[in-house]
Amino acid sequence: MNGRIFIIEDEPSIIQLVQHNLEKNGFIVSSSLNGNDGLKELKKFQPDLLLLDWMLPDLSGIEICKSIRKDNSFKSLPIIMLTAKGEEEDKIKGLDSGVDDYLTKPFSFNELKSRIKAVLRRSNPNTVSNNLTYDDLNLDRIEKRVYRDDQEIQLGPTEFRLLEFFLVNPKRVYSRDQILENVWPNNVNVESRTIDVHIRRLRKSINIKNKKELIRTVRSSGYSLI
């Protein structure tokens, strides 16, 4: 998992191409074809980055960006504007509205991927890093190994994905629905108690002797790394 990306774009062919390639590269992707629906879905999806088209059938990308920047929950959300407008004046207007980067259509996927990784690296290095660390815990995405205080911890595949998910945004509280969407993205039949079972297994595995607990249960809200 390299992070969550939301796309607001009115051309289905662009969404299909970008989403397919991003998912092949380990991203979790969702999308909307217009601005009003996009703003609603954005709050549910809680992405790490937004790909935003300038020209949409209802709201412009500039209007959407300004709306997002007024919302405390999304003030720091990285935004890359996708547009056919290539003039310097248009780029300045887009950047002044609060976007982090600007890509003119037509673009290659490799260029888009590089821009995404660069923006994510600046905003949240953990999203694209091969090694995630928190306190005395270390997760190696390449070798699929986990260590606490230099002691290797054996985790099952689901517990590994759970820990990876928590490490990308430590201290952030995630609801069971958010955990389900991120860790079991293709399995809609997973029940809440199944999530709780895997959380307990993960907690037991990483809680080694004389070390503090790292997973916090937030009543009526969900779980987080302490």
C-alpha positions, 0 to 999 in steps of 0.5 A: 500500500502506497497511500490513498488517492482520490480523483475528481475528473469528468473524463471516464477514460482518464479515470480508468487509465490513471486508476488502473495504473495507480492500483498496479503501483500499490495505491488505493484509488477512488473517484468521482465524475463531478465536483459536488459528488467528489466533495462528499465522497472525499470526506468519506474516503479520507485520501492522502492526495487528490488529483483534481481536474480544472474543468468539471461540469458543475464546479471548477477545480479552482472552486473545489480547491478553495472549498477544500482549503477552508475545511480544517480537515483538508487544509493540508491535503496535497492536491495535484491539478490536472488541466488542459490549460497550459498558460503561465497565467493559468498555472499561477491561478491554480497554484494561488488557489492552493494546489501543490502541483500542476500537470498539463494534459495530455500527460504520461503516467510515469510523469504523473506517478513521479509528481504524486510521489514527490508531493507525498514525500513532502507532505507525508514521507511515510506514504512512500517510504520503504521503511516505516518507523514509530517509537522502537517499531520498524517495518520493512516493506520490501523484506516484509519484516517487522522489528521492535527494539531490534527483536524480529516479530512474526506477523501474519499477512493481515496483521502486517497490512494492519500495522503498515496502515497504522504506521503511515499515519501514527496517532490518527484514529481510524474507524472500523470502516476506514480500516476495512476499506484500507486493509480489506479493500476487496472484501466487503463481507468482513465483519467488525468482529473480524477486524477486532480479532486481527487487532487483538492478534497484532497487539499481542504480537507487538507487545513485548515484555517491558515495553509499552502498548502501542495500539490504542482503543478509542471507545466508539471511534476505533483504533490508533497507534498511541 
